[in-house]
Amino acid sequence: MSYPYQIKSAAQYQDAYKKSKEDPEGFWSEVAEGFYWRKKWDKVLDWNFSEPKTEWFKGAKLNITENCIDRHLEKMGDKPAIIWEPNNPEERTRVVTYNRLHKRVCQFAQVLKNNGVKKGDRVCIYMGMVPELAYAVLGCARIGAIHSVIFGGFSAQSIADRLYDANAEFIVTCDGAYRGNKDIPLKSVIDDALIGNRTVKKVIVYTRTRTPVSMIKGRDVWWEDEMEHAEHQVEQEGKVTFPAEEMDAEDPLFILYTSGSTGKPKGVVHSCAGYMVYTAYSFVNVFQYEPGDIHFCTADIGWITGHSYILYGPLAAGATTMMFEGIPTWPDAGRFWDIIDKYKVNILYTAPTAIRSLMGFGLGHVHGHKLDSLKVLGTVGEPINQEAWNWYDENIGKGKCPIVDTWWQTETGGILISNMAGITPAKATYATLPLPGVDPMLVDENGKEIEGNNVSGNLCIRHPWPSIIRTTYGDHERCRLNYFSAYPELYFTGDGAYRDEEGNYRITGRVDDVLNVSGHRLGTAEVENAINMHAGVVESAVVGYPHDIKGQGVYAYVIFEHVHGDENLTRQDILQTVTRVIGPIAKPDKIQFVPGLPKTRSGKIMRRILRKIAEGEMENLGDTSTLLDPGVVDEIKKGKL
Ligand code: PRX
């Protein structure tokens, strides 16, 4: 397989960029020729950012699984599509060829059908990183059901909220999941999430850990039984078929919940055609994937990175993609390097937080590994600091692998700003240049464009690209308000950026109330809501502060009614509450009890002051005279943790 849309030189990049700007529709229709369509589009693009409305490849008919699986079968049926590395390195690995993937996805699509799932229904998937998760996701796509994958670290309450928001009727889960030395009882979390739920009709449970689970009659069924039954239905005379549902280009493909500046996570909706085209295009170009390469993205499929660069992008490109069930530090901090040598991985795509954490374990875990199969390294999710970049470059890439620093978001569906491995130059700590088809700009607070070089501003995008967010599920106005209203006729990313003398972008971080903890997004309001659920909490304010490994840590200032005994026990109670409401990923790193919060006379919390104190900056707090009670600032400073 070759990729008609692959850019192979810096000159081609320049040409493609120019073309994409002058004639975006011509540019994208050429890229889209590299895919299989049941029917081609009538119109490449119809859009306005004021509603917003974005329709790519309008009128086209397709099914993304025919692009990710069926069209590869003839020439690459026996080629590995997914290589799965279990949590326990002693356990057998699994290699899923394209033929096998086809069979399993057809079977699972049949299971869904047998259980009453129809096109457009919402299916929540809450599983560990096992190949069956890929079958579940793709099985949904095959019948046109909308999947909503929820990361295994979210609590029952978070799941319940997401089930309710999406009005989901079906769940696919596992009895449990292995992560390092822990077994996580996923099905039991689902059972808690379903207390009081009125919409879910069926729960399909895959056996992974064989931890005891309660199976409710009429509602819960075993994956294995269902798959066995479906096998006979999809297989005739040795041939497997399950006709893929014909989807409209703009039919929704999935919902993925992400945090914003309000307390409630948003269901970001991506559609079939645009998402498919953009993820494959960006995958091939950023990583410069060559047929035969083994691509290892270490993300979890519960996040957008896993959706786009473990599953859809690589599979649409007929690549071999790795799925790793475990964590980078178990059984020891050499796990990634073991995997790379074991499978001769060519592309490693991970997060700065993982790099920093592994750095902390010392080079002893890297030594003894060859790592000579590696050609390209990538990072995603948060800004990478110079020290981590150098460590990655020298010790993992041995100075000969280009590092792609890929900037993007759940809402963008795919990588928007990044160098292309070996094609356009890397610059440490910079995401560098936009991909052809992406038109970024910087604006000041009033929405005025900041032109020129060596300038900073808020990062916006001028023109839609195919995998732009279509809506927030069930609430289109929320989508408009969040992304398209701060600056008229622009998509606002929520990030700040600096542009250097050569036009390279360096992402400086969020400019809204969103934290980025270990590359995961958390809304400050969301964490505050969770803390405030604790019976003794009067009020709280949450800010981020620089954290050596996580990038940002969560610092909570809490007004507590009456601390029962030991302060530390009360802290534990609050952490427990946050774990229950959101999940362990949202636990504050520091909780400081305060007598009050710095508020303006109109009652607004002055977060700027709290942020500075959390960062350890005790002087230059700016003008505090407008505060209702300026004295409270000194009290907070005294109690700083
Ligand atoms: O602040 C940016 C940061 O992560 C945010 C998006 O988070 P999420 O939707 O969870 O997606 C993460 C994976 C795509 C962005 O608004 N971010 C992402 N990539 C980078 C980054 N910050 C700096 N450099 C990056 N390469």
Residues whose N, C-alpha, C, O or C-beta is under 5 A from the ligand:
A	BS01	PRX	T305 T379 V380 G381 E382 P383 D405 T406 W407 W408 Q409 T410 E411 A431 T493 D495 I507 G509 R510 G519 R521
